[in-house]
C-alpha cells in the first residue's frame, strides 16, 4: 500500500520515490552542533512516527554542509542500510544536507529510485517545532538554524549563508537589511560572549532565521554567556552602538535566557516591509 505524500503542518513534504506505510526508515541530519543535531533528530522521529513508520536507525555528522556526504561516517552507515534493504526509507530535513548541487541531487535521486527506496524532506520549507530559544508563543512557519564559532572569521560565512537562506525561506522583506541585522547581533556575540580564559575554546553561537505569522522575521543569536549587564541601556542605545544600529534598521530587539539559564538569546524582529 502506498501512502499519500507525507505532510508537515498541513504542507506536503518533498518526497522521492513511493513512501510506504509501515516502512522501516533511517533518520539523518548534519550540523556543527551536537545539541542542534539532537533536536533535529527528535523532530524527524516525531514526524516519522506520525506517518506510521518505524525508525530503525538515527545518525548525524558533526560537519559543515560543504563536506561531501561520501566522506561522512554517519551518512555512509545510513546509505548502507538503504542499499542493503534494511531500511526502506530515508528522512532528512532537506535534500541539500546530503547533495549540495544539482548534479549531486540528480545522482542521489537516481540511486534512491534504483535501490529502490524513498526519501522524505519534511523541513525543506518547515523546520519542525519551534526551537527552544525562540520567543514562547511565536508560531513559526519556516526557519533555518546553524552554529558558528565565536570568532570574527565566522561573520562573512554567516552573512553569505543568511542571504541564501532568506531567499530559500521566501521571506518577502528587505533581505540586505535582515542580513545586516543578523551580522550586527552576531558581531556583538563575538565581542562580548567569548570565554574570558584564552586557554578555553572560543565557544559557539547559534543563529536562527525564522519566518513567523504575517511574515514577521525573527533573527536570533544565542551565545554561551547568560549574563547581559545593562541590557536595557544597550537595547535602548544608551550604551554601545551595536543594538542601537539594529534598532535604526527598524528592528524590535529583545533578549531572553534558555530554560536551563545556561545561554541567552538576543532576538530582533523585522516586519516584511522593513527597509533601511
Helices and strands as residue ranges (DSSP letters): E 7-8, E 11-12, E 14-16, E 24-31, H 34-50, E 54-62, G 69-71, H 73-83, E 89-92, G 95-97, H 102-115, E 118-121, E 140-149, H 154-168, H 175-192, E 204-212, G 213-215, E 217-223, H 231-235, H 242-248, E 252-257, E 264-270
